[in-house]
Amino acid sequence: VSGHISTPGRAIPAAVPAAFSSARVLVVDDIPMNRRVIQLKLQQMGITEVVEAGNGLEALSAIEAAGFVFNVILMDIMMPHVDGLEATRRIRADPRYGNVPIIGITGDCAAGALHHCVEAGMTAAVGKPIDSHTLRVFLETHLQRFPEGLSTIDSLDRSCTVVIELKEEVA
């Protein structure tokens, strides 16, 4: 099975990892166009089981209604009703989601904002707009090799490159 990674001006063929074809992803963002763009990027990578939620409350409802555990959650930080940080805290309270990667999507790449993400229980954070290559790297890393107990914040967006090991720093 093959897919494509979009790059400016051309598409680079890429093999679809086995973990992608069976992945169940929850995409949470209050802007429908953002959810649609992420869903299209996921489909281009071979991920077809995508559930969308418009805010943290809808995400919690989607998790409750699902007859399965999502393999990864892509979570906007700033949303009405229940924001991404509070939704992540509530999701982490569910033992089934203790080690499920929750990747924060944020327009604020300041170190303080990234620390709030990890304090809430997010596995990683990436700056907006998220590009296909960055999304693929995060998914390959966290779907295939997510070690139990690892808590890092990574931002691979070129506008804010930050890698912080936070388990010790936050404590």
Buried (B, 14 or more C-beta within 10 A) or exposed (E): EEBBBBEEEEEEEBEBBEBBBEBBBBBBBBEEEBBEBBBEBBEBBBBBBBBBBBBBBBBBEBBEEEEEEBBBBBBBBBBEEBBBBBBBBBBBEEEEBEEBBBBBBBEBBEEEBBBBBBBBBBBBBBBBEBBBBBBBBBBBBBBEEBEEEBBBBBBBBEEBEBEBEBEEEEE
